[in-house]
Amino acid sequence: MNSAVRTRAGVAMAGTALLVGGLTACGGADGGKGADAKAHNPVEAVKASYLKTVAARFAKADVATTGTDGRTVRESGTKGWYPAAHDVMLKDRGEGKPDTRSIMMGDTIYSQLAKPLKGKAWMQMDLSQDGKPGVRLNQDPAEYLAILLGQEKLAHVGAEKTDGVDAQHYKGSFTNADLLMADESTRAMEEKNRQYLHEAVKHITAFEVDLWIGADGYPVRVDSSSTDGKGTSKTTAKFSDFGKAAAVQPPPADQVVTFDAVMNGVDADLEQVDKDLAQADKDLEEADKTLRDAGLPGLRQ
């Protein structure tokens, strides 16, 4: 190859390299922005976080809820989802009530008793109604994300630290109509879970939320405000240890007394008290008659 050919070839290769390099740089910059925008697109980010969270099944949670009465109740422990579950300590319940442990598995809730009842430390209650599942919000991370699935009104605020964790911050305000449309566009939930959620939020007239999703894709914190016919309640929920928290387990069966058994026992006790009082009244009447027959003053004069 002569020098002229080599020169032209070198110029061509250099030009190609510059062109490719320029296109790569441009594409990298624009593509980076595009990828970043897609990664922080609220709908896509929430869906990805929801699917990852669902697979984790359990997480540690610290939840503080200030109700419409102004009283704040705190839960600290483990939350589970699908089915809804928790094993938490309930604190600051007001009226001098002591902290207590609560375990919930689906529609069954176990409350630790302050004092053993008939040798049992736990009372069991069924939350279902007439054989139908009870409908309620569990304030678990999967549930918060589910409410925000497909919500176009959710905006990306930016990168922030929350409680020392690097996260992306999202924010939004929603009407009841918005909540009833949750997941209709993304279809990330199982149909039975979607219908359950819609039933659980149908009484909410307004919902405001700040959501932080960590770099690992899990929700770190949710601050929310929920309004219904009774007023507005506010909740701060913090989550960690996704997939690491132990699964929720029921208390030992031999330590459980059912709510119905407790009520039946109370009824039986009251019935016995009534019988004892009736017998005492009868005994008093007979004693009074004996005294009168003996010419002495009666007891009931």
C-alpha positions, 0 to 999 in steps of 0.5 A, a space after each residue: 500500500 503506497 503512502 497516499 493510500 495509507 494516508 487516506 485510510 488513516 484519515 478515514 479511520 480517524 474520521 470514523 472514530 471521531 464520528 462514532 465517538 461523537 455519536 456515542 458521546 451524544 447517545 450516552 448523554 441523551 441515553 443516560 438522561 432517557 434511562 434516568 428519566 425512565 428509571 424515575 418515571 413514577 409509574 415505572 418506579 412504583 411498579 418495579 418496587 411493587 413487584 420486588 416488594 411482593 416477592 419479599 413477603 415480610 419487612 420490619 416496620 415502624 408506623 405512627 398514625 395520628 387518628 381523627 381524634 388526635 391520638 397517636 398509636 405506634 406499631 413496631 415490628 414485622 409486617 407481611 402481605 398477601 395475606 396481610 399479617 403483622 407481629 407488632 408492639 402497639 404503643 401509646 394507645 392512650 387512657 393509660 393502656 399499657 403497650 401490648 403485642 398484636 399478631 395478625 394472620 389474614 382475618 385472625 388477630 391475636 391480642 396479648 392479654 395484660 393478665 392471663 385469662 383462665 391460664 391463657 395469655 392470648 385472645 383470638 378474634 376473627 375479623 371476617 364478617 358473616 363468613 366473608 373476609 374482613 376488608 381493611 388497610 394493613 399499612 404494609 409497604 406492598 399496600 402503599 405501593 399498590 395504592 400508587 400503581 398506575 397513578 399518573 398524578 404521582 410526581 418525582 421530586 428528586 434524590 434525597 436522603 431519608 433517615 440516612 438512606 439514599 432514596 428517590 422521593 415521589 409525591 402526589 395527591 389523589 381523589 377517591 376516583 383516583 384511588 379506585 383506578 389504582 393499577 387499572 393501567 399497570 395490571 401488576 396486581 392479582 385481580 383478587 388483591 386489586 378488588 380487595 384494595 378498591 373495597 378497602 379505599 372506597 371510603 377515602 375521599 382524599 389521599 396525599 402521599 410522600 414516598 421514598 424508594 431506596 436504591 435497592 428498589 424497596 420503599 424506605 418511607 411513606 408519609 400519608 394523609 387520609 381523609 374520610 367522613 370522620 376526618 383526616 388521619 396522618 401516618 408515617 411508616 418506615 420500612 427495612 429488612 425486606 425479605 430478612 424479617 422472619 415470617 409471622 407466626 401465631 402464638 402457641 395454641 395452648 396459650 390462646 382463648 377465643 373472644 367468643 369463649 371469653 364472652 361466653 365465660 363472662 356471660 356464664 359468670 354473670 349468670 352465676 352471679 345472678 343465681 348467687 344473688 337470687 339464692 342470697 335473697 331467698 336465704 335472707 327472706 327465710 331468715 326474716 320469716 324465722 325471726 318474725 315467727 319467733 316474735 322477733 323483729 324481722 331483718 327487713 323492717 
